[in-house]
Amino acid sequence: MSGDDHRISIWFFVGALLGVYGALILGAGIWDLFYPSGLPQAMGHLHVAIWWGALLLVFGLFYCVRFWPGGQSRR
């Protein structure tokens, strides 16, 4: 191929997917915090969805920043 061969790492897409899932889970956890369903949940007092959503979002952002297309030159 030519010198303008631009490849995007698979880890960028993994990070984007983790970020989207993290944002959705975090949003659902925050929604459940302010508008509880009233049904008993296992470990509901720990607000697990908020923690897992935030963790996935942080990992997703890390991977997106680390493997941003064109951010590093390859030989």
KELUMBA-28881 format. One record per residue: x, y, z of N, C-alpha, C, O in turn. Coordinates in steps of 0.05 Angstrom, whole numbers, plus 5000, padded with zeros to 4 digits. Atoms other than C-alpha are relative to their C-alpha. Last residue first. Layout:
<rs>
((X, Y, Z), (X, Y, Z), (X, Y, Z), (X, Y, Z));
...
</rs>
This chain:
<rs>
((4980, 5004, 5022), (5132, 5051, 5216), (4994, 4974, 4986), (5008, 4967, 4967));
((4990, 5028, 5001), (5073, 5073, 5258), (5019, 4998, 4977), (5016, 5011, 4956));
((4990, 5008, 5026), (5057, 5144, 5278), (5011, 4972, 5002), (5024, 4965, 5021));
((4973, 5009, 4999), (5012, 5157, 5337), (5010, 4991, 4973), (4994, 4980, 4957));
((4987, 4988, 4976), (4949, 5197, 5345), (5029, 4991, 5003), (5045, 5005, 5016));
((4981, 4979, 5009), (4926, 5182, 5274), (5015, 5013, 5023), (5031, 5031, 5019));
((4989, 5004, 5028), (4865, 5144, 5299), (5018, 5024, 4993), (5010, 5047, 4996));
((5013, 4981, 5018), (4857, 5152, 5376), (5013, 4997, 4972), (5037, 4997, 4970));
((4998, 5011, 5027), (4885, 5090, 5410), (4985, 5017, 4980), (4974, 5007, 4960));
((4974, 5013, 5005), (4901, 5120, 5478), (5003, 4990, 4971), (5025, 4992, 4960));
((4978, 4980, 5001), (4844, 5170, 5478), (5026, 4987, 4993), (5042, 4997, 4977));
((5004, 4982, 5023), (4791, 5119, 5458), (5022, 5021, 4998), (5032, 5027, 4976));
((4993, 5014, 5025), (4820, 5066, 5504), (4996, 5018, 4976), (5012, 5017, 4958));
((4972, 5005, 5001), (4819, 5113, 5564), (5009, 4987, 4974), (5028, 4996, 4962));
((4986, 4974, 5006), (4750, 5139, 5548), (5030, 4996, 4999), (5043, 5007, 4982));
((5006, 4993, 5028), (4723, 5068, 5546), (5014, 5025, 4992), (5025, 5027, 4970));
((4983, 5018, 5017), (4758, 5049, 5611), (4995, 5007, 4971), (5015, 5007, 4955));
((4972, 4992, 4997), (4728, 5111, 5645), (5018, 4983, 4983), (5036, 4993, 4970));
((4996, 4975, 5014), (4658, 5097, 5617), (5029, 5009, 5002), (5041, 5019, 4982));
((5000, 5005, 5029), (4661, 5024, 5638), (5005, 5026, 4984), (5020, 5025, 4964));
((4975, 5015, 5006), (4680, 5044, 5709), (5002, 4994, 4970), (5024, 4998, 4958));
((4978, 4981, 4999), (4625, 5098, 5712), (5027, 4986, 4993), (5043, 4997, 4979));
((5002, 4981, 5022), (4573, 5049, 5688), (5023, 5019, 4999), (5034, 5025, 4978));
((4991, 5014, 5024), (4597, 4996, 5737), (4998, 5018, 4975), (5015, 5016, 4958));
((4972, 5007, 4998), (4593, 5044, 5796), (5010, 4986, 4974), (5031, 4994, 4964));
((4985, 4975, 5002), (4526, 5075, 5776), (5030, 4994, 5000), (5045, 5005, 4985));
((5001, 4990, 5027), (4495, 5007, 5761), (5016, 5026, 4997), (5029, 5030, 4976));
((4980, 5014, 5016), (4518, 4979, 5828), (5001, 5011, 4971), (5022, 5012, 4959));
((5003, 4987, 5026), (4477, 5029, 5868), (5021, 4990, 4981), (5038, 5005, 4970));
((4973, 4994, 5010), (4503, 5000, 5934), (5000, 5015, 4974), (5021, 5026, 4966));
((4989, 4978, 4985), (4435, 5002, 5968), (5027, 5009, 4991), (5037, 5030, 4999));
((5011, 4975, 5010), (4406, 4959, 5913), (5011, 5024, 5014), (5012, 5046, 5003));
((4980, 4979, 4997), (4451, 4901, 5933), (4991, 5027, 4989), (5008, 5042, 4979));
((4977, 5010, 4985), (4398, 4852, 5908), (5022, 5022, 4999), (5028, 5032, 4978));
((4978, 5008, 5017), (4338, 4892, 5885), (5023, 4990, 5018), (5028, 5001, 5040));
((4975, 5006, 4986), (4270, 4900, 5918), (5022, 4990, 4980), (5016, 4974, 4963));
((4996, 5029, 4998), (4219, 4932, 5872), (5026, 4995, 5015), (5045, 5009, 5011));
((5015, 5009, 4977), (4201, 5005, 5886), (5003, 4970, 5004), (4995, 4959, 5024));
((5023, 5016, 5010), (4223, 5026, 5816), (4983, 4989, 5023), (4960, 4982, 5019));
((4998, 5028, 4995), (4267, 5082, 5842), (4975, 4985, 4992), (4953, 4995, 4993));
((5026, 5011, 5004), (4263, 5149, 5807), (5000, 4970, 5004), (4999, 4954, 4985));
((5019, 4979, 4996), (4323, 5191, 5829), (4971, 4990, 4997), (4953, 5002, 5009));
((4995, 4987, 4974), (4372, 5133, 5839), (4979, 5021, 5006), (4970, 5023, 5029));
((5010, 5017, 4979), (4341, 5092, 5783), (5005, 5012, 5028), (4990, 5007, 5047));
((5029, 4998, 5002), (4354, 5149, 5734), (4987, 4984, 5023), (4968, 4993, 5035));
((5007, 4974, 4989), (4426, 5153, 5759), (4969, 5003, 4998), (4957, 5014, 5017));
((4996, 5001, 4971), (4434, 5078, 5748), (4992, 5027, 5013), (4981, 5027, 5034));
((5021, 5016, 4987), (4402, 5081, 5679), (5003, 4999, 5030), (4983, 5000, 5044));
((5025, 4985, 5002), (4448, 5138, 5659), (4976, 4985, 5012), (4960, 4997, 5026));
((4998, 4978, 4980), (4509, 5101, 5685), (4974, 5016, 4999), (4964, 5024, 5021));
((5004, 5012, 4973), (4488, 5039, 5646), (5001, 5021, 5022), (4985, 5020, 5040));
((5028, 5009, 4997), (4478, 5079, 5582), (4995, 4988, 5027), (4974, 4993, 5039));
((5018, 4977, 4998), (4543, 5118, 5590), (4971, 4991, 5004), (4956, 5003, 5019));
((4997, 4987, 4974), (4582, 5055, 5605), (4982, 5024, 5004), (4970, 5027, 5026));
((5014, 5017, 4980), (4553, 5019, 5545), (5002, 5012, 5028), (4983, 5012, 5043));
((5029, 4999, 5005), (4573, 5077, 5500), (4985, 4984, 5021), (4965, 4993, 5032));
((5010, 4973, 4993), (4642, 5083, 5530), (4970, 5003, 4997), (4957, 5014, 5014));
((5000, 4999, 4970), (4655, 5008, 5527), (4989, 5027, 5009), (4974, 5028, 5029));
((5022, 5017, 4991), (4635, 5009, 5453), (4997, 5000, 5031), (4975, 5002, 5041));
((5025, 4986, 5007), (4680, 5068, 5438), (4976, 4984, 5010), (4957, 4996, 5021));
((5004, 4978, 4981), (4737, 5035, 5476), (4975, 5015, 4995), (4961, 5023, 5013));
((5006, 5012, 4974), (4729, 4970, 5437), (4995, 5022, 5020), (4976, 5021, 5036));
((5028, 5007, 5001), (4727, 5012, 5373), (4991, 4986, 5026), (4968, 4989, 5034));
((5015, 4976, 5000), (4793, 5045, 5391), (4970, 4994, 4999), (4954, 5007, 5014));
((5003, 4991, 4972), (4821, 4978, 5411), (4985, 5027, 5002), (4973, 5033, 5022));
((5025, 5012, 4990), (4809, 4952, 5340), (4994, 5010, 5028), (4971, 5011, 5036));
((4997, 5023, 4982), (4863, 5000, 5317), (4973, 4990, 5010), (4954, 5006, 5014));
((5011, 4994, 4974), (4848, 5045, 5259), (5001, 4975, 5017), (4993, 4954, 5008));
((5013, 5022, 4988), (4893, 5040, 5198), (4990, 5009, 5028), (5003, 5024, 5042));
((5011, 4993, 4973), (4912, 5097, 5154), (4985, 4977, 5010), (4964, 4969, 4999));
((5016, 5023, 4990), (4958, 5077, 5096), (4991, 5007, 5028), (5007, 5006, 5047));
((5023, 4988, 4986), (4981, 5144, 5067), (4981, 4978, 5010), (4957, 4982, 5011));
((4991, 4988, 4975), (5051, 5116, 5050), (4977, 5012, 5016), (4980, 5017, 5040));
((4985, 4975, 5001), (5020, 5072, 4996), (5008, 5010, 5028), (5000, 4998, 5047));
((5017, 4976, 5000), (5000, 5000, 5000), (5017, 5025, 5000), (5042, 5023, 5003));
</rs>
